[in-house]
Amino acid sequence: MHTAHPAAALRAYEQPTSWRERLAARVDRWSTSPALYRWAMSSLLTRWVVRRRSAQLFGCMAGFVHSQVLLACVRLRLLETLLESPRTLAELAAQTGMPASSLQRLLDSAVSLRLVNRRGGGRYGLGALGAPVAAHAGIRDMVEHNATLYEDLRDPLALLREPNQTQMHTYWPYTPGQAAPTPTGSSSFSRYSSLMATSQRFVIDELLAAYPYADHQRVLDVGGGMGGWISALAQQHPHLQCALFDLPPVAALAAEQLRQKGLSERVSTHGGSFTTDALPTGADLVTLVRVAHDHADATVLTVLRAIFASLPLGGTLLLAEPMANEEGLSPTDPYFHFYLMAMGAGQLRTPQALSALMETAGFTHIELAPSPMPLHAQILVGRKSRHRATAS
């Protein structure tokens, strides 16, 4: 029997096998040609394409600097100060204690990023992109929190090789490999629960507008943190009886928050682990908000099966979280891919991948609900069919 030479076999394997692959290979060679670049720059018809792509590539390279400009503005409270009233360089330097020459560079950078703009009389005011940062504490908290991620990203290859050796991994008390959680009142649970509560505000309004909750009577929020979402839902829909399930220290924090809001009679709290404990029954709608992407597929499937088991026939699951673009072209995907890797076992999934997990757990009639701001979260709805009582 004749055997091909290994090198020849490798060359044959590397050759494109379809016309699309052959075309793509030719485009690769064509687009990297110095001659093409010189021609494109000399033509009025193609020069804008080269400039646009060059600017996009430079944006990739400069992105970290941009994030640090934003972090500096947050730490100096510049945007909140400018929300109160426009200020001059001298006034801002006196207030922040920064040298005017250095602060000038920061302000010029913030102007170019539209965080700040120039006003009359040498004053600076709040820019279009600075306004939401100044208005929402959750954005500022996430900007500050991202500083931990950036420390882990200083050596991206080290992160890729050893994703469990990160500062971000130790931030979250429920990630794999962490020590057993301490009793109620643990600072780690308070820390991450507070961050989730403030940042969740971006998603709550979208969730309230995206689904007809009037069709339900009782709602269980799984992994509900300090109760920000379930509180808003209960306040907007007084007919609902609600419940929250999370780890015992987190459920205790949520119970106190609900008591302060006067919702203790309508929202009950339940402590436990959704990977080992049965969920409370009786809800005809279960919500899973920004939970699945924190965990590996096996854990997500365990949670989904527990939710399926807790629901009555005809019950509904509403799953909301950031989701990957199926074509991989979303500018937000790289952030979530690396953030979740640094965090531990998290994974950014497409709606199709999450739908497949929901279907495996037993849910049917799965659909992607319209979302006004899919950057923050997309929403999948699945049902426990009356014609399918058990999960596959």
C-alpha positions as CSV (number, residue, x, y, z in Angstrom):
1,M,0.0,0.0,0.0
2,H,1.4,3.4,-1.0
3,T,1.8,5.9,1.7
4,A,2.1,9.7,1.0
5,H,5.1,11.5,2.2
6,P,4.2,13.4,5.5
7,A,5.2,16.8,4.1
8,A,3.2,16.2,0.9
9,A,0.2,15.2,3.0
10,L,0.5,18.3,5.1
11,R,0.7,20.5,2.0
12,A,-2.4,18.8,0.6
13,Y,-4.2,19.3,3.9
14,E,-3.3,23.0,3.9
15,Q,-4.7,23.6,0.4
16,P,-8.1,25.2,0.4
17,T,-10.7,22.6,-0.5
18,S,-13.7,24.7,-1.5
19,W,-14.1,27.7,-3.8
20,R,-15.0,29.9,-0.7
21,E,-11.7,28.9,1.0
22,R,-9.7,29.5,-2.2
23,L,-11.3,32.9,-2.7
24,A,-10.6,33.8,1.0
25,A,-7.0,32.7,0.6
26,R,-6.7,34.9,-2.5
27,V,-8.3,37.9,-0.7
28,D,-5.8,37.4,2.2
29,R,-2.9,37.7,-0.2
30,W,-4.5,40.6,-2.1
31,S,-5.4,42.6,1.0
32,T,-1.9,42.3,2.5
33,S,-0.1,43.4,-0.6
34,P,2.0,46.6,-0.2
35,A,1.2,47.4,-3.8
36,L,-2.5,47.3,-3.2
37,Y,-2.1,49.6,-0.2
38,R,-0.2,52.2,-2.2
39,W,-2.8,52.0,-5.0
40,A,-5.7,52.3,-2.6
41,M,-4.2,55.4,-0.9
42,S,-3.7,57.1,-4.2
43,S,-7.3,56.6,-5.4
44,L,-10.0,59.0,-4.3
45,L,-12.5,56.1,-4.5
46,T,-10.7,53.8,-2.1
47,R,-8.7,56.1,0.2
48,W,-11.6,56.4,2.7
49,V,-11.7,52.6,3.1
50,V,-8.0,52.6,4.0
51,R,-8.3,55.5,6.4
52,R,-11.4,53.9,8.1
53,R,-9.7,50.6,8.6
54,S,-6.5,52.3,9.8
55,A,-8.5,54.2,12.4
56,Q,-10.3,51.0,13.5
57,L,-7.0,49.3,13.9
58,F,-5.5,52.2,15.8
59,G,-8.6,52.1,18.0
60,C,-7.8,48.4,18.9
61,M,-4.3,49.4,19.9
62,A,-5.3,52.5,21.8
63,G,-8.3,51.0,23.6
64,F,-6.5,50.4,26.8
65,V,-5.4,54.0,27.0
66,H,-9.0,55.1,26.4
67,S,-10.2,52.9,29.3
68,Q,-7.6,54.5,31.6
69,V,-8.7,58.0,30.6
70,L,-12.2,57.0,31.7
71,L,-10.9,55.4,34.9
72,A,-9.0,58.6,35.7
73,C,-12.1,60.7,35.1
74,V,-14.1,58.4,37.4
75,R,-11.5,58.4,40.2
76,L,-11.2,62.2,40.1
77,R,-15.0,62.6,40.0
78,L,-14.5,64.9,37.1
79,L,-17.7,63.9,35.3
80,E,-19.8,64.3,38.4
81,T,-18.2,67.7,39.1
82,L,-19.0,68.9,35.5
83,L,-22.6,67.7,35.9
84,E,-23.0,70.2,38.7
85,S,-21.6,73.1,36.5
86,P,-18.9,73.7,33.9
87,R,-15.4,74.5,35.3
88,T,-12.1,75.9,34.1
89,L,-8.9,74.1,34.2
90,A,-7.7,76.1,37.2
91,E,-10.9,75.2,39.1
92,L,-10.6,71.5,38.3
93,A,-6.9,71.4,39.2
94,A,-7.6,73.1,42.5
95,Q,-10.5,70.7,43.2
96,T,-8.6,67.5,42.2
97,G,-5.2,68.4,43.5
98,M,-3.7,67.5,40.1
99,P,-1.0,69.6,38.4
100,A,-2.7,71.7,35.8
101,S,-0.3,70.6,33.0
102,S,-1.1,66.9,33.6
103,L,-4.8,67.6,34.1
104,Q,-4.8,69.4,30.8
105,R,-3.7,66.3,29.0
106,L,-6.4,64.3,30.7
107,L,-9.1,66.8,29.8
108,D,-7.9,67.0,26.1
109,S,-8.1,63.2,26.0
110,A,-11.5,63.2,27.6
111,V,-12.7,65.7,25.0
112,S,-11.5,63.5,22.1
113,L,-13.4,60.6,23.6
114,R,-16.6,62.8,24.1
115,L,-16.5,62.3,27.8
116,V,-16.0,66.1,28.2
117,N,-16.6,69.0,25.9
118,R,-15.3,72.6,25.7
119,R,-17.6,75.4,26.7
120,G,-17.2,79.2,26.5
121,G,-14.8,81.1,28.7
122,G,-12.2,78.3,28.8
123,R,-14.6,76.0,30.8
124,Y,-15.2,72.3,30.4
125,G,-18.6,70.7,30.5
126,L,-20.1,67.2,30.4
127,G,-19.8,65.4,27.1
128,A,-22.3,63.1,25.4
129,L,-20.5,59.9,26.6
130,G,-19.7,61.4,30.0
131,A,-23.3,62.1,30.8
132,P,-24.4,58.4,31.4
133,V,-21.2,57.8,33.5
134,A,-22.0,60.8,35.7
135,A,-25.7,59.9,36.0
136,H,-25.3,56.2,36.9
137,A,-23.3,54.9,39.9
138,G,-23.4,51.4,38.4
139,I,-21.3,52.5,35.4
140,R,-18.8,54.1,37.6
141,D,-18.6,51.0,39.8
142,M,-18.0,48.8,36.8
143,V,-15.3,51.2,35.5
144,E,-13.6,50.9,38.8
145,H,-14.1,47.2,39.0
146,N,-12.6,46.8,35.5
147,A,-9.3,48.0,36.9
148,T,-9.0,44.5,38.4
149,L,-9.5,43.0,35.0
150,Y,-6.9,45.2,33.4
151,E,-4.3,44.1,35.9
152,D,-5.0,40.5,34.8
153,L,-4.8,41.6,31.2
154,R,-1.3,43.1,31.5
155,D,0.0,39.8,30.3
156,P,-2.7,38.3,28.1
157,L,-0.7,35.2,27.3
158,A,-0.3,34.5,31.0
159,L,-4.0,34.9,31.4
160,L,-4.7,32.5,28.5
161,R,-2.3,29.9,29.9
162,E,-3.4,30.2,33.6
163,P,-6.9,31.7,33.7
164,N,-7.4,30.6,37.3
165,Q,-4.4,32.5,38.6
166,T,-6.1,35.9,38.3
167,Q,-7.2,38.6,40.7
168,M,-10.6,38.6,39.2
169,H,-10.9,34.9,40.0
170,T,-10.6,35.6,43.7
171,Y,-13.1,38.5,43.5
172,W,-16.1,36.2,43.2
173,P,-16.8,33.9,46.1
174,Y,-18.6,31.3,44.1
175,T,-16.1,30.5,41.4
176,P,-14.6,27.0,41.2
177,G,-11.6,26.5,43.4
178,Q,-12.6,29.1,45.9
179,A,-12.6,28.3,49.6
180,A,-16.0,27.5,51.2
181,P,-18.0,30.7,51.8
182,T,-18.0,32.2,55.2
183,P,-21.3,32.7,57.1
184,T,-23.7,35.6,56.5
185,G,-22.1,39.0,56.5
186,S,-19.0,37.9,54.5
187,S,-17.3,40.9,53.0
188,S,-16.8,39.1,49.7
189,F,-20.5,38.4,49.3
190,S,-21.4,42.0,50.2
191,R,-18.8,43.3,47.8
192,Y,-19.9,41.4,44.7
193,S,-23.7,41.6,45.6
194,S,-23.4,45.4,45.8
195,L,-21.6,45.6,42.5
196,M,-24.3,43.5,40.8
197,A,-27.0,45.5,42.4
198,T,-25.7,48.8,41.1
199,S,-24.8,47.5,37.6
200,Q,-28.1,45.6,37.2
201,R,-30.0,48.9,36.8
202,F,-29.0,48.9,33.1
203,V,-31.0,45.7,32.6
204,I,-34.0,46.2,34.8
205,D,-35.8,48.7,32.7
206,E,-35.3,46.6,29.6
207,L,-36.6,43.5,31.3
208,L,-39.7,45.4,32.6
209,A,-40.5,46.6,29.0
210,A,-39.7,43.4,27.2
211,Y,-42.2,40.8,28.6
212,P,-45.9,40.7,29.6
213,Y,-45.7,39.9,33.3
214,A,-49.4,40.6,33.8
215,D,-49.9,37.0,32.5
216,H,-48.3,35.5,35.6
217,Q,-49.2,35.2,39.3
218,R,-46.0,34.2,41.0
219,V,-42.3,34.8,40.0
220,L,-39.1,33.1,41.3
221,D,-35.8,34.9,40.6
222,V,-33.0,32.4,40.7
223,G,-29.6,33.9,41.6
224,G,-31.3,37.1,42.4
225,G,-28.5,38.8,44.4
226,M,-29.6,41.6,46.6
227,G,-33.1,41.7,45.0
228,G,-32.8,44.7,42.7
229,W,-34.6,43.0,39.8
230,I,-37.3,41.2,41.8
231,S,-37.9,44.4,43.8
232,A,-38.5,46.5,40.7
233,L,-40.7,43.8,39.3
234,A,-42.8,43.6,42.4
235,Q,-43.2,47.4,42.6
236,Q,-44.3,47.7,38.9
237,H,-46.7,44.7,39.1
238,P,-48.5,44.7,42.5
239,H,-50.5,41.6,41.6
240,L,-47.4,39.4,41.6
241,Q,-46.2,37.3,44.5
242,C,-42.4,37.0,44.3
243,A,-39.6,34.9,45.7
244,L,-35.8,35.2,45.5
245,F,-33.3,32.3,45.6
246,D,-29.5,32.7,46.1
247,L,-26.7,31.5,48.3
248,P,-27.6,31.9,52.0
249,P,-25.3,34.9,52.7
250,V,-26.7,36.7,49.6
251,A,-30.3,35.8,50.5
252,A,-29.8,37.3,53.9
253,L,-28.5,40.6,52.3
254,A,-31.5,40.6,50.0
255,A,-34.0,40.0,52.9
256,E,-32.7,43.2,54.6
257,Q,-32.9,45.2,51.3
258,L,-36.5,44.0,50.8
259,R,-37.4,44.9,54.4
260,Q,-36.1,48.4,53.9
261,K,-38.2,48.8,50.8
262,G,-41.3,47.5,52.5
263,L,-41.6,44.4,50.3
264,S,-41.0,41.6,52.8
265,E,-44.7,40.6,52.7
266,R,-44.7,40.2,48.9
267,V,-41.2,38.9,48.2
268,S,-39.9,35.9,50.2
269,T,-36.2,35.0,50.2
270,H,-34.7,31.5,50.1
271,G,-31.1,30.5,50.8
272,G,-29.4,27.6,49.0
273,S,-27.3,26.4,46.1
274,F,-29.0,26.0,42.8
275,T,-26.4,23.3,41.9
276,T,-27.3,21.0,44.8
277,D,-30.6,22.2,46.4
278,A,-34.2,22.0,45.0
279,L,-35.7,25.3,44.1
280,P,-38.9,26.6,45.7
281,T,-42.0,25.5,43.8
282,G,-45.2,27.4,43.1
283,A,-43.9,30.0,40.6
284,D,-45.4,30.0,37.1
285,L,-42.5,32.2,35.9
286,V,-38.8,31.8,36.8
287,T,-36.3,34.5,35.9
288,L,-32.5,33.9,35.5
289,V,-30.9,37.2,35.0
290,R,-27.1,37.5,34.3
291,V,-26.4,34.1,35.9
292,A,-25.8,31.6,33.2
293,H,-22.8,33.4,31.7
294,D,-21.0,33.1,35.0
295,H,-20.9,29.3,34.8
296,A,-19.8,26.4,32.7
297,D,-22.2,24.4,30.5
298,A,-22.6,21.6,33.0
299,T,-23.5,24.0,35.8
300,V,-25.9,25.9,33.6
301,L,-27.6,22.7,32.6
302,T,-28.0,21.7,36.2
303,V,-29.6,25.0,37.0
304,L,-31.9,24.8,34.0
305,R,-33.1,21.3,35.0
306,A,-33.7,22.5,38.5
307,I,-35.8,25.4,37.2
308,F,-37.7,23.0,34.9
309,A,-38.4,20.7,37.8
310,S,-39.7,23.6,39.9
311,L,-42.2,24.9,37.3
312,P,-45.7,23.6,36.8
313,L,-46.8,22.5,33.3
314,G,-47.2,25.6,31.2
315,G,-44.7,27.5,33.3
316,T,-42.2,29.9,31.8
317,L,-38.5,30.6,32.1
318,L,-37.1,34.0,31.2
319,L,-33.3,34.0,30.8
320,A,-31.6,37.4,30.3
321,E,-27.9,38.1,29.9
322,P,-25.3,39.4,27.5
323,M,-25.1,37.1,24.5
324,A,-22.5,36.6,21.8
325,N,-23.1,37.6,18.2
326,E,-23.5,34.5,16.1
327,E,-21.2,35.9,13.5
328,G,-18.6,36.9,16.1
329,L,-18.7,40.6,14.9
330,S,-19.9,42.4,18.0
331,P,-17.4,44.9,19.5
332,T,-18.6,43.9,23.0
333,D,-17.8,40.2,22.6
334,P,-14.1,40.4,23.3
335,Y,-14.7,42.2,26.6
336,F,-17.1,39.5,27.9
337,H,-14.9,36.6,26.6
338,F,-11.9,37.8,28.6
339,Y,-13.8,39.0,31.6
340,L,-15.6,35.7,32.0
341,M,-12.4,33.8,31.5
342,A,-10.6,35.8,34.2
343,M,-13.6,35.4,36.5
344,G,-13.4,31.6,36.5
345,A,-15.8,29.3,34.7
346,G,-17.9,31.9,32.8
347,Q,-18.7,31.7,29.1
348,L,-20.3,34.1,26.7
349,R,-22.8,32.2,24.6
350,T,-24.9,32.8,21.6
351,P,-28.7,32.8,21.8
352,Q,-28.5,29.5,19.8
353,A,-26.2,27.9,22.3
354,L,-28.3,29.0,25.3
355,S,-31.5,27.8,23.5
356,A,-29.8,24.4,23.0
357,L,-29.1,24.1,26.7
358,M,-32.7,25.1,27.5
359,E,-34.0,22.5,25.1
360,T,-31.8,19.9,26.6
361,A,-33.2,20.7,30.1
362,G,-36.7,20.2,28.7
363,F,-38.0,23.6,27.6
364,T,-39.9,24.1,24.4
365,H,-41.3,27.0,22.4
366,I,-38.0,28.9,23.0
367,E,-37.8,32.3,21.4
368,L,-35.7,35.4,21.5
369,A,-37.7,38.3,22.9
370,P,-37.2,41.8,21.5
371,S,-34.7,43.8,23.6
372,P,-34.4,47.6,23.3
373,M,-30.7,47.5,24.3
374,P,-29.1,44.1,23.4
375,L,-25.7,45.4,24.5
376,H,-26.7,45.0,28.1
377,A,-28.8,41.8,27.8
378,Q,-30.8,39.7,25.4
379,I,-33.8,37.8,26.5
380,L,-34.7,34.1,25.8
381,V,-38.1,32.8,26.8
382,G,-38.9,29.0,27.1
383,R,-41.8,27.1,28.4
384,K,-42.5,23.8,30.2
385,S,-44.9,22.4,27.6
386,R,-48.2,20.9,28.9
387,H,-47.5,18.1,26.4
388,R,-44.0,17.3,27.7
389,A,-43.9,16.8,31.5
390,T,-40.3,15.5,31.8
391,A,-37.0,16.8,30.6
392,S,-35.1,15.0,27.9
